[in-house]
Amino acid sequence: ALPISSMTVRSQAVEVETADGNDALVDFTAPNDMAVVFRVVQFTYNQGSPEHFYRFAIGTFPWVDAVFPNAIEVGKTAPVTFVGRNLPGGAKDPSLKLDGVDLEKATGNITAPNAPVPFTQFNSRISPSLVWFEGFEHRVTAKNGVSNSVFVGASESPVIVEKEENDTAATAQKISYPVTVCGKIDKRADRDWYQVSAKKGDKIIPDLPLPGDKRAMIGMPELN
């Protein structure tokens, strides 16, 4: 008989809320051939009825935690980087961790539809924090299955990616509007600078919507 290892979905409750807010996710790598036992329970053990149903999927299918850039111009195909687990062609990146788990990085292409997809046509649950965004669903297909759904923004304007040497006013990244910029606050005290050439009378509106409880600030400390 194979040795038995046990793990419970309930023990990953913190990751459930942090990683996806929807799917209970356990990331387990078997160290050797073994029998693995999973236990599924209601979190507080005080509820249960015929209406408390669930669907439990187990496999080596791909899982996408993030995609960057996270927006694509409508009708265009763009190269992206996927971050997750069991990704086709993926390789672990020691700099990418989620709750202590090393994540993989893989590259691919995504083609955006010609217009944002209404939320009513999505096949997966939509987080309330995304209601201010327009976009579409994307899933990674591999030999070992199809991934979870990841939300990708659909932009009516050209999409560019932040250049990391834009950390000072002197090295501000020059951009032209209208534009959607995909960037990262990837270290403590990170400051990303951008410069546009404005025409007299133009009312420029920098809009920075953020999903979830993330916080950011837009400042205009210097006008030239």
Backbone torsions as a table, in degrees:
resi	resn	phi	psi	omega
1	ALA	NA	147.8	178.0
2	LEU	-78.3	144.7	175.2
3	PRO	-62.9	148.1	-175.9
4	ILE	-101.1	130.6	172.8
5	SER	-118.3	138.0	-177.4
6	SER	-120.7	150.8	178.1
7	MET	-153.9	146.1	-179.9
8	THR	-117.3	143.1	174.1
9	VAL	-60.7	-36.5	-177.9
10	ARG	-58.8	-34.0	-178.3
11	SER	-67.0	-15.0	-179.5
12	GLN	-101.2	21.2	-174.1
13	ALA	-58.0	-37.1	179.3
14	VAL	-63.3	-42.3	-179.9
15	GLU	-66.8	-34.8	179.2
16	VAL	-55.5	-48.9	-177.2
17	GLU	-72.8	-34.8	-175.6
18	THR	-78.6	-42.7	-171.5
19	ALA	-78.3	-38.9	-171.2
20	ASP	-141.8	-29.9	-177.8
21	GLY	75.1	4.9	-176.6
22	ASN	-139.7	-64.8	-176.7
23	ASP	-86.4	133.2	171.7
24	ALA	-76.1	120.3	-172.0
25	LEU	-121.7	126.6	173.2
26	VAL	-115.9	127.2	178.1
27	ASP	-109.9	104.4	-175.4
28	PHE	-127.9	125.3	175.7
29	THR	-106.4	118.6	-178.5
30	ALA	-70.1	123.1	179.9
31	PRO	-72.0	-19.6	178.5
32	ASN	-164.0	176.8	177.0
33	ASP	-62.3	125.2	-177.6
34	MET	-161.6	164.0	171.4
35	ALA	-90.6	127.3	-178.8
36	VAL	-112.1	126.1	-178.0
37	VAL	-108.0	126.9	176.8
38	PHE	-110.4	140.1	176.9
39	ARG	-118.6	130.2	178.2
40	VAL	-113.0	125.3	-178.4
41	VAL	-139.0	159.4	169.6
42	GLN	-74.0	137.2	-166.2
43	PHE	-53.4	-44.6	-175.8
44	THR	-99.2	1.8	178.1
45	TYR	63.0	13.2	-174.9
46	ASN	-116.2	12.5	178.4
47	GLN	-135.1	158.5	177.9
48	GLY	167.2	133.3	179.6
49	SER	-166.6	170.5	176.6
50	PRO	-58.6	-17.0	179.8
51	GLU	-88.0	-7.7	178.7
52	HIS	-91.5	71.6	-178.1
53	PHE	-99.6	162.2	177.6
54	TYR	-149.1	163.1	173.9
55	ARG	-120.7	126.6	-172.7
56	PHE	-116.2	111.6	-179.2
57	ALA	-108.3	131.4	178.3
58	ILE	-128.2	133.7	178.5
59	GLY	175.9	-174.3	176.6
60	THR	-105.8	26.9	-179.1
61	PHE	-65.9	157.3	179.8
62	PRO	-70.3	152.0	176.6
63	TRP	-134.1	127.8	-178.5
64	VAL	-105.3	120.9	175.9
65	ASP	-92.2	-29.4	-178.0
66	ALA	-161.5	159.0	174.6
67	VAL	-138.2	140.2	179.7
68	PHE	-142.3	134.8	-2.0
69	PRO	-65.5	152.1	-174.5
70	ASN	-96.9	19.4	173.8
71	ALA	-150.0	146.4	-179.9
72	ILE	-136.5	141.8	178.2
73	GLU	-66.0	138.0	-176.7
74	VAL	-57.3	137.9	177.8
75	GLY	77.7	2.5	-176.8
76	LYS	-112.6	157.2	173.6
77	THR	-107.9	133.8	-176.5
78	ALA	-136.6	146.5	173.9
79	PRO	-74.5	139.9	-178.9
80	VAL	-136.5	165.2	173.5
81	THR	-114.8	125.6	176.5
82	PHE	-96.6	142.5	174.4
83	VAL	-122.8	129.4	-178.7
84	GLY	174.9	-144.5	-177.6
85	ARG	-135.0	147.0	179.6
86	ASN	55.3	35.4	-178.4
87	LEU	-78.1	138.8	177.5
88	PRO	-62.8	123.7	-177.3
89	GLY	74.3	11.7	-176.5
90	GLY	-80.4	151.9	176.5
91	ALA	-133.8	139.4	-179.4
92	LYS	-64.9	139.7	179.0
93	ASP	-119.7	112.2	-177.0
94	PRO	-58.7	-21.3	-179.7
95	SER	-81.8	-8.2	-178.5
96	LEU	-110.0	109.7	179.7
97	LYS	-133.5	146.9	174.4
98	LEU	-136.2	114.4	-177.3
99	ASP	53.5	40.0	176.7
100	GLY	82.5	-0.1	-179.2
101	VAL	-97.4	128.8	175.6
102	ASP	-70.7	129.9	-179.3
103	LEU	-102.4	161.7	178.5
104	GLU	-99.6	158.6	175.3
105	LYS	-127.0	136.7	178.3
106	ALA	-146.0	153.8	179.8
107	THR	-109.8	157.1	179.4
108	GLY	-172.3	-171.4	178.5
109	ASN	-124.2	146.0	174.7
110	ILE	-128.7	134.2	175.3
111	THR	-105.4	122.6	179.5
112	ALA	-82.1	146.6	176.0
113	PRO	-66.3	170.5	-178.1
114	ASN	-74.0	-9.5	177.0
115	ALA	-156.2	154.4	176.7
116	PRO	-56.3	146.6	-179.4
117	VAL	-90.2	128.0	177.7
118	PRO	-59.6	143.2	-179.5
119	PHE	-58.6	-27.0	-179.6
120	THR	-66.7	-15.2	179.8
121	GLN	-100.4	2.0	178.1
122	PHE	-73.6	147.9	179.8
123	ASN	-97.9	0.4	-179.5
124	SER	-129.6	166.8	179.7
125	ARG	-65.5	138.8	179.1
126	ILE	-106.1	125.2	177.8
127	SER	-65.8	138.2	178.2
128	PRO	-56.2	-25.6	-179.1
129	SER	-69.8	-11.7	-177.9
130	LEU	-97.7	1.8	-173.8
131	VAL	-66.6	-18.3	179.5
132	TRP	-85.6	-3.7	-174.8
133	PHE	-106.2	156.4	171.6
134	GLU	-116.0	136.3	-177.6
135	GLY	-176.0	-151.3	-177.4
136	PHE	-157.1	167.4	178.1
137	GLU	-91.1	148.3	172.4
138	HIS	-140.0	141.1	177.3
139	ARG	-128.6	143.1	177.3
140	VAL	-91.1	128.1	178.9
141	THR	-103.7	132.1	179.6
142	ALA	-138.5	172.9	178.8
143	LYS	-62.6	-28.2	-177.6
144	ASN	-94.4	13.2	175.6
145	GLY	131.9	-171.3	-179.3
146	VAL	-114.4	139.7	-175.4
147	SER	-77.3	175.3	169.0
148	ASN	-64.8	168.3	178.8
149	SER	-84.4	134.8	175.2
150	VAL	-119.9	139.5	-178.2
151	PHE	-85.3	131.5	176.6
152	VAL	-123.7	130.9	179.9
153	GLY	-70.7	146.0	176.2
154	ALA	-112.5	117.8	-174.6
155	SER	-105.5	136.1	175.9
156	GLU	-79.8	-15.1	-179.8
157	SER	-110.8	164.7	178.0
158	PRO	-56.6	147.4	-179.2
159	VAL	-111.6	130.4	174.3
160	ILE	-126.5	161.7	-179.1
161	VAL	-109.0	141.3	178.3
162	GLU	-56.9	138.7	171.7
163	LYS	-98.4	126.7	-169.1
164	GLU	-65.4	-14.6	179.6
165	GLU	-84.6	22.6	-177.7
166	ASN	-102.1	34.6	-172.4
167	ASP	-86.7	0.0	177.6
168	THR	-135.0	162.9	178.5
169	ALA	-63.3	-34.7	-178.7
170	ALA	-68.6	-25.9	-179.0
171	THR	-111.1	26.2	-178.8
172	ALA	-56.0	138.9	179.6
173	GLN	-75.5	124.8	-178.0
174	LYS	-83.9	126.1	-179.1
175	ILE	-133.6	158.8	177.1
176	SER	-117.0	138.6	-179.9
177	TYR	-99.2	153.1	4.3
178	PRO	-77.2	147.1	-176.7
179	VAL	-160.1	151.9	170.4
180	THR	-114.6	124.5	-178.5
181	VAL	-106.4	127.9	174.5
182	CYS	-104.4	117.4	-177.5
183	GLY	-137.2	-178.5	-179.5
184	LYS	-137.8	136.1	165.3
185	ILE	-92.2	86.2	-166.0
186	ASP	-99.8	9.9	174.1
187	LYS	-157.3	162.7	179.7
188	ARG	-62.1	140.1	177.9
189	ALA	63.3	21.3	178.4
190	ASP	-67.9	134.3	177.1
191	ARG	-128.1	120.9	-179.2
192	ASP	-106.6	124.9	-175.3
193	TRP	-110.0	139.4	177.8
194	TYR	-134.4	147.5	-179.5
195	GLN	-129.4	131.5	175.2
196	VAL	-123.1	151.7	175.0
197	SER	-97.5	105.4	-174.8
198	ALA	-89.2	144.0	175.6
199	LYS	-93.1	145.9	-179.0
200	LYS	-54.9	129.7	179.1
201	GLY	92.0	-13.0	178.4
202	ASP	-69.9	127.8	174.3
203	LYS	-95.2	100.4	-175.0
204	ILE	-87.4	129.3	-179.4
205	ILE	-119.6	105.0	172.3
206	PRO	-84.2	120.8	-175.9
207	ASP	-115.0	127.0	-176.6
208	LEU	-130.1	74.7	177.0
209	PRO	-76.1	141.2	-179.5
210	LEU	-129.4	134.6	178.4
211	PRO	-75.5	154.8	174.3
212	GLY	69.6	-148.1	-175.9
213	ASP	-101.4	20.8	179.8
214	LYS	-71.8	150.0	-178.5
215	ARG	-126.5	141.9	175.8
216	ALA	-151.4	164.9	-178.0
217	MET	-136.6	139.7	173.3
218	ILE	-107.3	128.1	178.7
219	GLY	-124.3	154.1	175.0
220	MET	-127.8	70.1	-174.1
221	PRO	-73.5	-21.1	-176.7
222	GLU	-135.6	131.0	177.0
223	LEU	-123.5	122.4	-178.8
224	ASN	-120.7	NA	NA
